[in-house]
């Protein structure tokens, strides 16, 4: 019975949010391929792995710290101009 319920839930997910799930699967596949095929290029490999970890919720390292770990300068957050009311 549990197997049938799981199957129905999967079918409903694909029926309702088909485009989003398809896009998610493309991202996962692209990250996995980049990690595998760019293993000889450390920065590319680490970047693809960081993206995968962010998507899976496995990493709390922000992009600034990640850039710094690759040896790049950590960019400061851009300053937003003060809000001015158009009226």
C-alpha positions in Angstrom: 0.0 0.0 0.0 2.8 2.4 0.9 4.5 1.7 -2.5 1.3 2.6 -4.3 0.9 5.8 -2.4 4.6 6.7 -3.1 3.9 6.0 -6.8 0.8 8.2 -6.8 2.7 11.1 -5.1 5.5 10.9 -7.7 3.0 10.8 -10.5 1.2 13.9 -9.1 4.5 15.8 -8.6 5.5 15.2 -12.2 1.9 16.0 -13.4 1.7 19.3 -11.5 5.2 20.8 -11.5 6.7 19.0 -14.6 8.7 22.0 -15.9 10.3 22.7 -12.5 11.2 19.1 -11.9 12.6 18.8 -15.4 14.7 21.9 -14.9 15.9 20.6 -11.5 17.0 17.3 -13.1 18.9 19.2 -15.8 20.8 21.3 -13.1 21.6 18.1 -11.2 22.9 16.4 -14.3 24.9 19.4 -15.4 26.6 19.7 -12.0 27.3 16.0 -11.9 28.9 16.1 -15.3 30.9 19.2 -14.6 32.3 17.6 -11.4 33.2 14.4 -13.2 34.6 15.8 -16.5 36.4 18.8 -14.9 38.1 16.9 -12.2 41.5 17.9 -13.7 40.5 21.6 -13.5 40.4 22.2 -9.7 38.5 25.6 -9.8 35.9 24.3 -12.2 35.5 21.1 -10.2 35.1 22.9 -6.9 32.7 25.4 -8.4 30.4 22.7 -9.7 30.6 20.8 -6.4 29.8 24.1 -4.5 26.7 24.6 -6.8 25.6 21.1 -6.2 26.0 21.4 -2.4 24.1 24.7 -2.4 21.2 23.2 -4.3 21.1 20.2 -2.0 21.3 22.3 1.1 24.6 20.7 2.2 26.8 23.8 2.4 26.5 27.0 4.4 29.6 28.6 2.7 28.5 31.8 1.0 29.8 32.8 -2.5 32.3 35.4 -1.0 34.0 32.8 1.2 33.9 30.3 -1.6 35.7 32.7 -3.9 38.3 33.4 -1.2 38.9 29.6 -0.9 39.7 29.5 -4.6 42.3 32.3 -4.1 40.2 35.1 -5.4 39.5 38.4 -3.7 36.3 38.4 -1.7 34.0 41.0 -3.1 32.2 43.3 -0.8 28.4 43.4 -1.0 27.3 46.1 -3.5 25.8 49.2 -1.8 22.3 49.9 -2.7 21.4 53.5 -3.5 19.0 55.0 -1.0 15.3 54.6 -1.8 13.6 57.7 -3.2 9.9 57.8 -3.4 8.8 58.6 -7.0 5.9 60.7 -5.8 
